[in-house]
């Protein structure tokens, strides 16, 4: 993608800043973020930053493409304030897309979630029946339904990206998020500092951990191909949390056991296992994951190893 005017909402956050910085090498990129979960320090100088809410009027939507990543992005955030979660995740989405449509933009790529598949050890295709057990999941499914409306009624191309367990280390754009950072970043930070990583239950839960660079590449391809509908972005491989801790220990040369605690999230709503079937995205764009978990963990751990050699 080159020579486009692009808006990235939530663009100072973890995934958003990686996306905005990548796009800014060949495009004119503006980021809108209220910095509740992001920081402008994540952004390169080439990115125009506006400290705004997606609920505001007069947003900079006179663009060629909108990447809408702004969200309250966890179960806990929504349980703390369900109304605010709905406003930001649903009303904010509608507000941004309406303003973009009024300004003549007809290409929108937005963040959905793999959580709506529930717990599955088999790869989940997009046509699998989905369910909603939390306010977070409800808000993301509502986005998909509104996106379908914008596509069917107004002819916009709206690609919903169902991300699977995106990760990067604290050496990337996650450090400021503390307890809301991805679990691999948290585990590595704890182990590197001689502390036990905390695992819910017995640590047997599995995730399709997908490195942020692969997520960014798939998201950009969705816009370049003007995709419509929903698409999984994941590796198709799942690892349990105990194995991840072992891999981080191996990479750092440490031997720190995890601490097992009772799961604070009710078992009735907790997603225990995830795994992507990304065939649909691959067939539409040629996208395939390029970074396996071993390589990703090497990248996550590299800053800690650099510190020990100074």
N, C-alpha and C positions, 0 to 999 in steps of 0.2 A: 504494500500500500504506500503510495507516494503522492505528495503535493495535494493533500486533502486538509480541510479544516475539520478538526475532530474535537468532540467534547467527551471527557471521561468524568463521570460522576463517581464520587468516592475515590477519586484518583490520587489522594494522598495516603490511602490505606495500603495494606499489604499487596494484594493482587493488583489494585488500581495503579499504584505507583510503578510497579514493574511494567504494566501495560503502557502507561503514559510515557515512561522513559524510552521504551522500545519504539513506540510510534513517533516520538519527537525527533528521531534521527532523520526522518524523511518527510515529516508532516508538521503542520501548524496545530499544536495541541493546547487546549485549555482544560484545566482541571477545576471542578467544583467540589469542595469538601468542607464540612463544618468542623473537621478535626476532632470529632468525638472519638474516633478510632484511628485516625491518621495523623500525620504530621507533614508539613510542607518540607521538612528537612529530607524527606524521602525522595523529593523530586529534583531532577536535573535542572540546570539554569535555563535550558531551552524550553521548558514547559511553563506556560502562563498559569498562575495559580490564583484562584478566587476563593476567599473564605466565605462560602455561601451554603445555605441549606437547599436541598432539593424540593423543599416546600415553598421556596421563595418565588415571587413573580420576577419577570424580566431576566430570566437566566440566559446565559450565552449559548443559545440553541440555534443560532444561524450558522449551521455547520453542515458538512456532507454526511457525517456518521456520528451517531451517539453510542457510546459504550456506557451502559448504566450499571454500575457496580455498587452504588451507595446503598447501604442497608445496615440495620441492626442485625448482626450476623451470627447470633447464637441463641440457643434455647434459653440460657440464663437471662440474657438481656430482655427477651420478650416476657419472661415470667415476672421480671421486676417491674415492667411497665407495658402491659399488653396494648394499651391504647396508643402509646408512642410508637411501639413496634409496628402497628397497623398503619399509622400515619406515615412514618418514614418509608416503610417497605412497599406499601400499596399506593397510598395517596401520592407519595413522592414520585413513584414510578409513573403514575398517570399524569402528574403535573409536568414532568420532564418531557414525556412523549407528546403530550398535547402541545406544549410550547414548540417542540421541534417540528411537529407536523405543521403548525401555523407558519413556521419559518421556512417550510419547503424541504425539510429533511425527511427522507423516506427509508433510511436504513438504521435500524436499532438492533444492537446486540446487548443482551442483559444477563445478569447472573441469576440463575435459579439454584436448585440444590438437589443433590442425590438422596437426601434424607427422606424424601417422599416415597422412596421405594420400600422403606422400612428395613428390617433386618433380613438380608439374603446373602448366602455364601456363594450362590451361583451368579454369574454375570447377569446384570439387569439391563435388558433392552428398553428403549424408550416407549414401546407399546405395552409394557407391563402395566397392569392396573396399579395405581398409586393410592396412598392413604395419607391422611393428615391426623397426627396425634399431638402436635404442639402448635403454639401460636406462630413460631418461626416458620414451620412447614406450611401452615395455612397462608401466611403472607407471600411465600414464594409461589405457591400454587395459584394464588390470586393474580400474581404477576403474569403467570402463563396464560390465564384466562383472559386478562385484559389485553395481553399481546395478541392473542387470537382474535379478539374483537378489533383491534387496530388493523390487523392484517386483512380480516374479512370485510370490514366496513369501509376502510380507507385505503387499502392497497399498500400499506407499509410492509416492508420485510422486517420481521421481528424474530430474531434468533435467540432462544433461551438456552443458556449453557448450564447444564446440570453438572456442576463441578464435584469431583470426588476428592475429598481430603487433601487439599492443596497445602504444600509445605515449602519452607525455605528456612534457613537458620537466622539467628539473631544478627548475623553478619549482613543480612538483607534488610527487609523493611518491617520486621516483626517485633523488635525489642521493646518498643514503647507500649505494646499491647498487653504485656504481663500475662495474667491468667487467661486472657483471650487469645494468646498466640497459639499457633498450631502445636500439636503435642510433640512432634519430633523436635521442634525448636526448644520447647520446654524441657524435654528429656535430656537433650544435649547440654543445655545450660546447667541443669542440675548436676549431671554426671561430671562435666568439666570442672565444676566447683566443689566436687567431693560430696555432693548431696544425693540422697536417694530419690529417684524419680517416683512420682506417685501414680499408681495404677488403680483404676476402679475395679472392684471385684477381684477376679483371679488373673486378670491380664490376658485372657484368651480372646477378647474381642478383636475383630479384624477390620482393617481399613484398606481401601485401594488408594495408597498414598501416591499423589501425582505432583511432580515437581513444578514449581511455579512457571518456569520457562516453557514447559510443554503446555500449560494452561494458557499462557499468553499467546503462544503461537496458534493454538486452536481457536482462540477467541478472535484473533485478527483474521484468520482464514475464513471464519464465519461471515465476517463483514465483507471481505474481498469477493466471496462467492454469493453474497446477498442471500444467505440462507434464511429460510422461514420455518418456524416450528421449534421443536425442542431437540437438543443434542447432548448426549453424554460426552464428558471429557474426563477420561480416566485410563489407567494402564491395562486393566483386565487382570491384574495380579493383586492379591490381598495378603497382608502380613499381620500377624497378631502383635499386640503391644509388647509382650515379653520378648519376642524375637527382635523387635526394633531396639529394645534396651540392650540386648546382647550385641547387636551389630554396632551400636554406638560405643559400647565398652570396648569391643574389638578394635574399632577405628581409633579410639583415644588411648588405647593401651591401659585401660582401667578395669577394675573389677568391683563395681558398685551394685549391690542388690537393690531392687525396687522396694518401695513401701506399698503394701496393699491396703486399701481403705474401702469402706462401704461406698457403693455408688450413690452419690447424692441425687441422681436423676432417677425417677421411678422406673422400674424395670418395664412397666407397661408402655412407656413411651421411648425408652432408650434404644437407640439404633445400635445393635450389637455387632453387625457385620455388613460390610458394603463391598461391592465389586462391580466394575463397569463393563458393559458391552458397548464399545465405541465404534462399532461397525458402521453405523449410519453416518457419523462424521467422517470416518475414513473414506467411505465410498463417495461422499459429496465433495471432499476437499483434498484427499490424499494424506490427511493428517495421521500420524502415528506417534506414540510416545517415543522420545529419544533418550530419556534419562531414567535408567532403572534405579531401584531403591538403593542398591549398594553405592552407585555413583552419586546419587543425591545425598546420602548420608556423609560421604566423603566431603562434599561441598559444605554441608552443614557444619562439620567438625573442623574443617581446615583453619578457620580463624583461631580456634583454641590451640591448635598445634603450632601455628605461627607465633602465638604469644609465648609458648614454652621454649621456642628456639631463639628468642631475642636475647 
